[in-house]
Amino acid sequence: MRLGVLDIGSNTVHLLLVDAHPGARPVAFASHKRPLSLVQYLDGDGNISDEGQHELIEFVLEAWEFAARHKAEDLLAFCTSAIREATNGAEVLARVKHETTVTLQELTGSEEASMTFFAVRRWYGWGAGPILDLDIGGGSFEMAYGTDELPEFATSVPLGASRLTRDWLHEDPPTAKSVKELRRYIRSTLKPVVREFQELGRANLVAGTSKTFRSLARIAGAAPSAAGPYVKRELHAADLGLWAQRISAMTVADRLYLPGVSDARARQLLAGALVAEAALELFEFPKMEICPWALREGLILRRLDQLVFEEALEPAPHVGKRKKDKSKKKKKAKESEEHTDTDKHLETAGQADADGPAHPVEGLPVQLGAPVSDTAPATTARGVAS
């Protein structure tokens, strides 16, 4: 089936369509996104301005049409810190629903961290042991730790790269004083949270799951995205310290010449580097791995798990059957009459495999406003509710 995830983030608004079924990895089919920093549309009272709301509604309508045009059968629509922390967030969500009919489900910071961790666990598997996942967004910084599919502890702090850039780094390039003050603020915010994590035990693996981490790893020499998701990418604390220092002396225009840095990310790159550097230092890890799956994949995988329980899980059509080997056509044609029926059976099975499985929900309309709360269970300070 074709699933869609509409992600209203702090830096971008993104619709991802994937083809998937229970038990299979989701394969990206198409995407539609736009740079839209809702944080930049906040007024002095913390409200998202009318202009920002208009931009958001326009994109949601585009996404709805895109999903319908590509025959999406289910759509999960959610928003994170940009709307969650806006003073008029509830009013914005109500307006979006009224003008688009799409219900944006608001994820809490711990829910966001939990679903991202869920994707990381599925990517690395049980053999990875205890995992610590770090995710730097535009408005917040999510952290989660656990040994199971869902974390033992998941939390969020207001250390998003876009937020910190807006609040602390006003000059271009930033002054040494502003960078020093921001470093101090990041560490003072992270220290009490890190202590809570350290009480749970030490992770075997630290994973980074955001565009910020991917960009920093690319700058430090990791393989480009064109190399594919299965190439191992790492980000070392020593490289982070070096590049944070270099980036602090660069203008935004200069940062665009760095590999993997886009127009939308250039300005907030330094703030993201400072958060990443502080996190690895305080958690006392020399490096992290970059995981290609994150929140969107976590929500998709959780939705597929729901389908397993809602419907009987049938084996895929090819299970227990052997595909036809075309190179043996002539040999089969010469076989004795008693095997003719068997040959025909194998040919029929091979053709069924070539056509692919029929979608059990094919033809259903796009399910806009599907309750993400069912997909992303509520989290507490020390775990995830069942």
C-alpha positions as CSV (number, residue, x, y, z in Angstrom):
1,M,0.0,0.0,0.0
2,R,1.0,3.6,-0.4
3,L,1.3,5.6,2.8
4,G,2.0,9.3,3.2
5,V,3.5,11.2,6.1
6,L,3.0,15.0,6.2
7,D,5.6,16.5,8.5
8,I,5.2,20.1,9.6
9,G,8.6,20.9,11.1
10,S,10.3,24.0,12.2
11,N,12.6,24.3,9.1
12,T,10.7,22.6,6.4
13,V,7.2,21.2,5.6
14,H,7.5,17.8,3.9
15,L,5.2,15.2,2.5
16,L,6.8,11.8,2.0
17,L,5.0,9.0,0.1
18,V,6.2,5.4,0.5
19,D,5.2,2.0,-0.8
20,A,5.2,-0.6,2.0
21,H,3.3,-3.4,3.6
22,P,3.6,-5.1,7.0
23,G,6.9,-6.9,7.3
24,A,8.7,-5.0,4.6
25,R,10.9,-1.9,4.7
26,P,9.2,1.3,3.4
27,V,10.5,2.3,0.0
28,A,10.2,6.0,-0.9
29,F,7.9,6.7,-3.9
30,A,7.8,10.5,-4.0
31,S,8.1,13.5,-1.9
32,H,7.0,17.1,-1.9
33,K,8.6,19.7,0.4
34,R,9.2,23.4,0.8
35,P,11.6,25.4,3.1
36,L,9.2,27.0,5.6
37,S,10.7,28.2,8.9
38,L,7.7,28.8,11.1
39,V,10.0,30.0,13.8
40,Q,10.8,33.0,11.7
41,Y,7.0,33.9,11.6
42,L,6.8,34.2,15.4
43,D,5.9,37.7,16.7
44,G,7.0,39.2,20.0
45,D,4.3,37.3,21.9
46,G,5.2,33.9,20.4
47,N,2.3,33.8,18.0
48,I,2.6,32.5,14.4
49,S,1.7,35.4,12.2
50,D,-1.1,35.5,9.7
51,E,1.5,35.4,6.9
52,G,3.0,32.2,8.4
53,Q,-0.4,30.6,8.7
54,H,-1.2,31.4,5.1
55,E,2.1,29.8,3.9
56,L,1.3,26.7,6.0
57,I,-2.2,26.3,4.8
58,E,-1.1,26.7,1.2
59,F,1.4,23.9,1.6
60,V,-1.0,21.6,3.3
61,L,-3.4,22.0,0.4
62,E,-0.6,21.3,-2.0
63,A,0.3,18.2,-0.1
64,W,-3.3,16.9,0.0
65,E,-3.5,17.3,-3.8
66,F,-0.1,15.6,-4.3
67,A,-1.1,12.7,-2.1
68,A,-4.4,12.2,-3.9
69,R,-2.8,12.5,-7.3
70,H,-0.3,9.8,-6.5
71,K,-3.1,7.5,-5.1
72,A,-2.0,7.5,-1.4
73,E,-4.2,5.2,0.6
74,D,-3.4,6.5,4.1
75,L,-2.0,9.8,5.3
76,L,-0.5,10.6,8.7
77,A,-0.3,14.4,9.3
78,F,1.6,15.7,12.3
79,C,3.4,18.8,13.6
80,T,6.3,19.3,16.0
81,S,7.8,22.1,18.1
82,A,7.1,25.0,15.8
83,I,3.4,24.8,16.4
84,R,3.6,23.0,19.7
85,E,5.3,25.9,21.4
86,A,3.6,28.7,19.6
87,T,1.3,30.8,21.8
88,N,-1.5,30.4,19.3
89,G,-0.7,26.9,18.3
90,A,-4.2,25.6,19.0
91,E,-5.8,28.3,16.9
92,V,-3.4,27.6,14.0
93,L,-4.3,23.9,14.1
94,A,-8.0,24.7,14.1
95,R,-7.6,27.1,11.2
96,V,-5.7,24.5,9.2
97,K,-8.4,21.9,9.7
98,H,-11.2,24.4,8.8
99,E,-9.5,25.5,5.6
100,T,-8.0,22.2,4.4
101,T,-10.0,19.5,6.2
102,V,-6.6,18.0,7.3
103,T,-6.2,17.3,11.0
104,L,-2.6,18.0,12.1
105,Q,-1.8,15.9,15.1
106,E,0.4,17.7,17.6
107,L,3.3,15.5,18.9
108,T,4.8,16.2,22.2
109,G,8.6,16.4,22.5
110,S,8.8,13.0,24.2
111,E,6.5,11.4,21.6
112,E,8.7,12.9,18.8
113,A,11.8,11.5,20.5
114,S,10.2,8.1,21.0
115,M,9.0,7.6,17.4
116,T,12.5,8.7,16.1
117,F,14.1,6.1,18.5
118,F,11.7,3.5,17.2
119,A,12.9,4.1,13.6
120,V,16.5,3.9,14.8
121,R,15.9,0.6,16.6
122,R,14.3,-0.9,13.5
123,W,17.3,0.3,11.3
124,Y,20.0,-1.1,13.6
125,G,18.2,-4.1,15.1
126,W,18.4,-5.8,18.4
127,G,22.1,-6.6,17.9
128,A,23.0,-2.9,18.5
129,G,22.1,-3.3,22.2
130,P,21.4,-0.1,24.1
131,I,21.0,2.9,21.8
132,L,21.2,6.6,22.5
133,D,19.5,8.7,19.8
134,L,20.1,12.4,19.3
135,D,18.0,14.6,16.9
136,I,18.5,18.3,16.4
137,G,15.5,20.0,14.9
138,G,14.8,23.6,14.1
139,G,13.0,24.3,17.4
140,S,14.1,21.5,19.8
141,F,16.6,18.9,20.5
142,E,15.3,15.4,21.2
143,M,17.1,12.6,23.1
144,A,16.1,9.0,23.7
145,Y,17.7,5.9,25.3
146,G,16.7,2.3,25.5
147,T,17.3,-1.4,24.9
148,D,13.8,-2.2,23.5
149,E,11.9,-0.9,20.5
150,L,10.6,2.0,22.4
151,P,12.8,4.0,24.7
152,E,13.1,3.9,28.5
153,F,13.6,7.6,28.6
154,A,12.7,10.2,25.9
155,T,12.8,13.9,26.3
156,S,13.1,17.2,24.4
157,V,14.8,20.5,25.2
158,P,14.5,23.9,23.5
159,L,17.9,23.7,21.7
160,G,16.8,23.7,18.1
161,A,19.3,25.1,15.6
162,S,16.9,27.7,14.2
163,R,15.7,28.8,17.6
164,L,19.3,29.2,18.9
165,T,20.4,31.1,15.8
166,R,17.5,33.5,16.1
167,D,17.9,34.1,19.8
168,W,21.7,34.2,20.2
169,L,23.6,34.6,16.9
170,H,22.5,37.9,15.4
171,E,25.7,39.0,13.5
172,D,27.1,37.5,10.4
173,P,29.6,36.2,11.1
174,P,28.8,35.9,14.8
175,T,30.9,37.6,17.4
176,A,33.2,35.6,19.6
177,K,31.3,36.8,22.6
178,S,27.9,35.5,21.3
179,V,29.4,32.1,20.4
180,K,30.9,31.8,23.9
181,E,27.6,32.8,25.6
182,L,25.7,30.3,23.4
183,R,28.1,27.5,24.3
184,R,27.6,28.2,28.0
185,Y,23.8,28.2,27.6
186,I,23.7,24.9,25.7
187,R,25.8,23.2,28.3
188,S,23.9,24.6,31.2
189,T,20.6,23.3,29.6
190,L,22.0,19.9,28.7
191,K,23.9,19.0,31.9
192,P,20.9,18.1,34.2
193,V,19.3,16.1,31.4
194,V,22.4,14.2,30.6
195,R,22.7,13.2,34.3
196,E,19.2,11.6,34.0
197,F,20.3,9.6,31.0
198,Q,23.6,8.5,32.7
199,E,21.6,6.9,35.5
200,L,20.1,4.4,33.0
201,G,23.4,3.0,31.8
202,R,25.7,3.5,28.9
203,A,24.7,3.0,25.2
204,N,26.5,0.7,22.8
205,L,25.6,3.1,20.0
206,V,25.0,6.8,19.6
207,A,22.9,7.6,16.6
208,G,22.2,11.0,15.0
209,T,19.0,11.3,13.1
210,S,18.5,14.8,11.6
211,K,19.5,16.9,8.6
212,T,21.8,18.9,10.9
213,F,23.8,15.8,11.8
214,R,23.9,14.6,8.2
215,S,25.2,18.0,7.1
216,L,27.9,18.1,9.8
217,A,29.0,14.6,9.0
218,R,29.2,15.4,5.3
219,I,31.4,18.5,6.0
220,A,33.6,16.3,8.1
221,G,34.2,13.9,5.3
222,A,31.3,11.4,5.3
223,A,29.9,10.0,2.1
224,P,27.4,12.1,0.2
225,S,23.7,11.1,0.1
226,A,24.2,9.9,-3.5
227,A,26.2,7.0,-2.1
228,G,23.0,5.5,-0.7
229,P,21.6,4.8,2.8
230,Y,23.7,1.7,3.4
231,V,27.0,3.4,3.5
232,K,28.2,3.8,7.1
233,R,28.6,7.5,8.1
234,E,30.1,8.7,11.3
235,L,30.6,12.0,13.0
236,H,33.6,12.3,15.4
237,A,33.7,14.7,18.3
238,A,37.2,15.8,17.4
239,D,36.0,16.8,13.9
240,L,33.0,18.6,15.4
241,G,35.2,20.8,17.6
242,L,37.4,21.7,14.7
243,W,34.5,22.5,12.3
244,A,32.5,24.4,14.9
245,Q,35.5,26.7,15.3
246,R,35.9,27.1,11.5
247,I,32.2,27.7,10.9
248,S,32.0,30.4,13.6
249,A,34.5,32.5,11.6
250,M,32.5,32.1,8.3
251,T,29.7,34.2,6.9
252,V,26.5,32.5,5.9
253,A,27.5,33.0,2.2
254,D,30.8,31.2,2.9
255,R,29.1,28.2,4.5
256,L,27.2,27.5,1.2
257,Y,30.5,26.4,-0.3
258,L,30.8,23.6,2.2
259,P,29.6,20.1,1.0
260,G,26.1,19.2,1.9
261,V,25.0,22.6,3.1
262,S,21.8,24.1,1.6
263,D,20.6,27.7,1.6
264,A,18.0,26.8,4.2
265,R,20.5,25.3,6.6
266,A,23.6,27.6,6.2
267,R,22.5,30.2,8.7
268,Q,21.8,27.7,11.5
269,L,24.7,25.4,10.9
270,L,26.9,26.8,13.6
271,A,24.2,26.5,16.3
272,G,23.6,22.9,15.3
273,A,27.3,22.2,15.5
274,L,27.6,23.7,19.0
275,V,24.7,21.5,20.2
276,A,26.2,18.4,18.6
277,E,29.6,19.1,20.1
278,A,28.2,19.7,23.6
279,A,26.1,16.6,23.4
280,L,28.9,14.2,22.5
281,E,31.2,15.9,25.1
282,L,28.7,15.7,28.0
283,F,27.5,12.1,27.1
284,E,31.3,11.3,26.8
285,F,31.2,9.6,23.4
286,P,34.0,10.1,20.9
287,K,31.7,9.6,17.9
288,M,28.2,8.9,16.6
289,E,26.7,7.1,13.6
290,I,24.3,8.8,11.2
291,C,21.1,6.9,10.9
292,P,19.1,7.4,7.6
293,W,15.8,6.8,9.3
294,A,14.1,9.2,11.7
295,L,10.7,10.5,12.8
296,R,8.8,10.0,9.5
297,E,10.0,6.4,9.1
298,G,9.1,5.8,12.8
299,L,5.5,6.8,12.2
300,I,5.3,4.8,9.0
301,L,6.6,1.7,10.7
302,R,4.3,2.1,13.7
303,R,1.4,2.5,11.3
304,L,2.3,-0.7,9.5
305,D,2.5,-2.5,12.8
306,Q,-1.0,-1.4,13.5
307,L,-2.1,-3.1,10.2
308,V,-0.7,-6.4,11.4
309,F,-3.1,-6.4,14.3
310,E,-6.0,-4.9,12.5
311,E,-5.9,-7.5,9.7
312,A,-4.7,-11.0,9.4
313,L,-1.1,-11.1,8.3
314,E,-0.9,-13.2,5.2
315,P,2.4,-14.4,3.8
316,A,3.7,-12.7,0.8
317,P,2.6,-14.4,-2.5
318,H,6.2,-15.7,-3.2
319,V,6.6,-17.4,0.1
320,G,6.9,-21.2,-0.4
321,K,7.0,-20.8,-4.2
322,R,9.8,-20.8,-6.7
323,K,10.1,-18.3,-9.5
324,K,10.2,-19.6,-13.1
325,D,13.7,-19.8,-14.5
326,K,13.4,-18.7,-18.1
327,S,16.8,-20.3,-19.1
328,K,15.2,-23.7,-18.5
329,K,12.2,-23.2,-20.9
330,K,13.5,-25.6,-23.5
331,K,14.4,-28.3,-21.0
332,K,11.0,-28.1,-19.4
333,A,9.4,-28.4,-22.9
334,K,11.1,-31.8,-23.4
335,E,10.1,-33.2,-20.0
336,S,7.7,-36.2,-19.9
337,E,4.0,-35.8,-20.0
338,E,3.6,-36.7,-16.3
339,H,5.4,-33.4,-15.4
340,T,3.3,-31.2,-17.6
341,D,0.9,-30.2,-14.9
342,T,3.7,-29.3,-12.5
343,D,5.4,-27.2,-15.1
344,K,2.2,-25.2,-15.7
345,H,1.8,-24.7,-12.0
346,L,5.3,-23.3,-11.8
347,E,4.7,-21.0,-14.7
348,T,1.5,-19.7,-13.1
349,A,3.3,-19.0,-9.8
350,G,6.1,-17.2,-11.6
351,Q,3.7,-14.9,-13.4
352,A,1.9,-14.1,-10.1
353,D,5.3,-13.1,-8.6
354,A,6.0,-10.9,-11.6
355,D,2.7,-9.1,-11.2
356,G,3.3,-8.5,-7.5
357,P,0.8,-8.8,-4.6
358,A,-2.6,-7.2,-4.8
359,H,-3.1,-4.4,-2.2
360,P,-5.8,-5.5,0.2
361,V,-6.9,-1.8,0.6
362,E,-6.5,-0.8,-3.0
363,G,-9.0,1.8,-4.2
364,L,-9.6,3.3,-0.8
365,P,-9.5,7.2,-0.7
366,V,-6.8,9.1,1.0
367,Q,-7.4,9.0,4.7
368,L,-6.6,12.6,5.7
369,G,-6.2,13.4,9.3
370,A,-5.5,9.8,10.5
371,P,-5.0,9.9,14.2
372,V,-1.2,9.9,14.8
373,S,-1.9,9.6,18.5
374,D,-2.6,5.9,17.7
375,T,0.6,5.7,15.8
376,A,2.8,7.5,18.3
377,P,1.9,6.5,21.9
378,A,2.0,9.0,24.6
379,T,5.3,9.2,26.5
380,T,6.1,10.0,30.1
381,A,9.3,11.2,31.7
382,R,10.5,7.7,32.1
383,G,9.1,5.7,29.2
384,V,6.2,5.1,26.8
385,A,2.7,4.3,27.8
386,S,1.3,1.1,26.3
